[in-house]
C-alpha cells in the first residue's frame, strides 16, 4: 500500500506545455501509476501515514511543492524543496532531450543510441538528487524518483 495511486500536476500560471512536454508528462504519469514505491516516515511519535497516496506537484514561490494526501484525500504531508539543486540537471536534461528529438528525425540508430544513453545518465542524476533531497521526508525507489524527476522537469520548464 506504500505507493502513489493518483497524481495531479498544478501548472497554474505556467505557459501551455509544448506537445513534446505534454507527451513526457502523460508517459511519466502513466508509468508512475503503473509501478512505484513511495513511503512516508513516522514523525513526532505518530505512526507513518499509510498509502495509497495522492500526490499534487506544483511550483510555488520558486519552490517545488509536493502535497501528499491519503486515499480519503486528507493531506498527510507537504514537502517544499528549493529548485536550486535541480536547475542545472533540469537544464542539461532538456538540452539533451532536444538533441534526442532532433536526432530521431535524421541520425542513424548508433548516434541516436549514444544520445539516449547520455539522456538516461542525466535523468538518473536528477532522480538521485530528488532521492537525496527527500531523505527523511519520503522514501522512493529509483524508478519512482526517475518518473517524478520527469514531472519536475515538466513543471520547471512549463512550456
C-alpha positions in Angstrom: 0.0 0.0 0.0 3.0 2.3 0.1 2.5 3.6 -3.3 1.2 6.5 -5.3 -2.3 5.9 -6.7 -3.1 9.3 -8.2 -1.0 12.3 -9.3 -2.0 15.9 -10.1 0.2 18.5 -11.7 -0.7 22.0 -10.7 0.6 24.1 -13.6 -1.4 27.2 -12.7 0.4 30.3 -14.1 2.8 28.3 -16.2 3.0 28.5 -20.0 1.0 26.0 -22.0 3.2 22.9 -22.5 4.6 22.1 -25.9 3.3 18.8 -27.4 6.6 17.1 -26.5 6.4 18.2 -22.9 2.8 17.2 -22.7 3.7 13.7 -24.1 6.6 13.4 -21.5 4.0 14.3 -18.8 1.5 11.7 -19.9 4.1 8.9 -20.2 5.7 9.7 -16.8 2.3 9.8 -15.1 1.2 6.5 -16.7 4.5 4.8 -15.9 4.5 6.2 -12.4 1.0 4.9 -11.6 1.7 1.5 -13.1 4.7 0.8 -10.8 6.0 2.9 -7.9 7.2 2.8 -4.4 6.5 5.7 -2.1 6.6 5.7 1.7 6.3 8.5 4.3 8.2 8.1 7.6 6.8 8.2 11.1 7.0 11.6 12.6 7.0 13.1 16.1 5.7 9.9 17.8 3.0 9.3 15.2 2.8 6.2 13.0 3.8 6.6 9.4 0.9 7.5 7.1 -0.3 4.6 5.1 -0.9 4.7 1.4 -2.0 4.6 -1.3 -1.1 8.2 -1.7 -2.4 11.0 -3.9 0.3 13.5 -4.9 -0.1 17.0 -6.1 3.0 18.7 -7.6 3.4 22.4 -8.0 5.9 25.2 -8.2 5.1 28.0 -5.8 7.3 30.9 -5.0 10.2 29.2 -6.8 9.9 26.1 -4.8 8.8 22.6 -5.7 5.8 21.7 -3.6 4.8 18.0 -3.1 1.5 17.6 -1.3 0.7 14.1 -0.2 -2.8 13.0 0.7 -4.2 9.7 1.8 -6.8 7.7 -0.2 -9.5 9.8 1.5 -7.8 13.0 0.2 -6.7 14.1 3.7 -3.4 16.0 3.5 -0.8 13.9 5.4 2.4 15.7 4.3 3.6 18.7 2.3 7.2 18.9 1.2 8.7 22.1 0.0 12.1 21.9 -1.8 14.3 24.5 -3.3 14.6 24.3 -7.1 18.2 25.4 -6.9 19.8 21.9 -6.7 17.7 20.8 -9.7 18.3 23.8 -12.0 21.4 22.6 -13.8 20.4 19.0 -14.2 16.9 20.1 -15.5 18.6 22.4 -18.0 21.0 19.6 -19.1 18.1 17.2 -19.4 16.1 19.5 -21.6 19.1 20.2 -23.8 19.9 16.5 -24.3 16.2 15.8 -24.9 16.2 18.4 -27.6 19.2 16.8 -29.2 17.5 13.4 -28.9 14.2 14.6 -30.6 16.3 16.1 -33.4 18.5 13.0 -33.8 15.5 10.7 -34.1 14.4 12.6 -37.2 17.7 12.5 -39.1 20.6 10.5 -37.5 21.5 6.8 -37.7 20.5 4.4 -34.9 24.0 4.3 -33.4 24.1 8.0 -32.9 20.6 8.1 -31.5 21.5 5.4 -29.0 24.6 7.3 -27.8 22.5 10.4 -27.2 19.8 8.3 -25.5 22.5 6.9 -23.1 23.6 10.4 -22.2 19.9 11.4 -21.7 19.4 8.4 -19.3 22.6 9.3 -17.4 21.3 12.9 -16.8 17.9 11.5 -15.9 19.5 9.2 -13.3 21.4 12.1 -11.8 18.1 14.1 -11.4 16.5 11.1 -9.8 19.4 10.7 -7.4 19.2 14.4 -6.4 15.5 14.0 -5.8 16.0 11.0 -3.6 18.7 12.9 -1.7 16.5 16.0 -1.2 13.6 13.8 0.0 15.7 11.9 2.5 13.9 11.8 5.9 10.7 13.2 4.2 9.8 10.4 1.8 11.3 7.2 0.6 11.1 6.2 -3.1 12.8 3.7 -5.3 15.0 4.9 -8.3 12.3 4.2 -10.9 9.7 6.3 -8.9 12.4 9.0 -8.5 13.1 9.0 -12.3 9.4 9.5 -13.1 8.9 12.2 -10.6 12.1 13.9 -11.9 10.4 13.9 -15.3 7.4 15.7 -13.8 9.6 18.2 -12.1 11.2 19.0 -15.4 7.8 19.5 -17.0 6.8 21.9 -14.2 10.2 23.6 -14.1 10.1 24.5 -17.8 6.4 24.6 -18.2 6.4 25.0 -21.9 
